Amino acid sequence: QVQLVESGGGLVQAGGSLRLSCAASKNIFSINAMAWYRQPPGKQRELVAQITSGGSTNYADSMKGRFTISRDNAQNTVYLQMNSLKPEDTAVYYCNALVVLSGGAYNYWGQGTQVTVSS
């Protein structure tokens, strides 16, 4: 079991920045990958960015160059730095942890944090 707690959401004007944090309940070295997803109002949840235990990163095309995912292994925390925010970035942002074991793959989710970007 992995518990994830997100923080850092809020209201920001277009062009502004926010940094989201996701604190994990266990050593993130043991987590194969951590990611941020988002769910805009009335839309499906989508991948924002992912970082593996080895440090490899992957971004959705619309976030490349604006968002940066990083990890602090000592704090068991993953961050999402969001710059040049746009109104279409408004969504609930969720932290995800993927744990792959011999018996299968397990996904864990945080409760979500609201990000609202005003025009």
HELIX and SHEET records of a PDB file:
HELIX    1   1 ILE A   28  SER A   30  5                                   3    
HELIX    2   2 ASP A   61  MET A   63  5                                   3    
HELIX    3   3 ASN A   73  GLN A   75  5                                   3    
HELIX    4   4 PRO A   87  ASP A   89  5                                   3    
SHEET    1   A 4 LEU A   4  SER A   7  0                                        
SHEET    2   A 4 LEU A  18  ALA A  24 -1                                        
SHEET    3   A 4 THR A  77  MET A  82 -1                                        
SHEET    4   A 4 PHE A  67  ASP A  72 -1                                        
SHEET    1   B 6 GLY A  10  GLN A  13  0                                        
SHEET    2   B 6 THR A 113  SER A 118  1                                        
SHEET    3   B 6 ALA A  91  LEU A 101 -1                                        
SHEET    4   B 6 ALA A  33  GLN A  39 -1                                        
SHEET    5   B 6 GLU A  46  THR A  52 -1                                        
SHEET    6   B 6 THR A  57  TYR A  59 -1                                        
SHEET    1   C 4 GLY A  10  GLN A  13  0                                        
SHEET    2   C 4 THR A 113  SER A 118  1                                        
SHEET    3   C 4 ALA A  91  LEU A 101 -1                                        
SHEET    4   C 4 GLY A 104  TRP A 109 -1                                        
END                                                                             
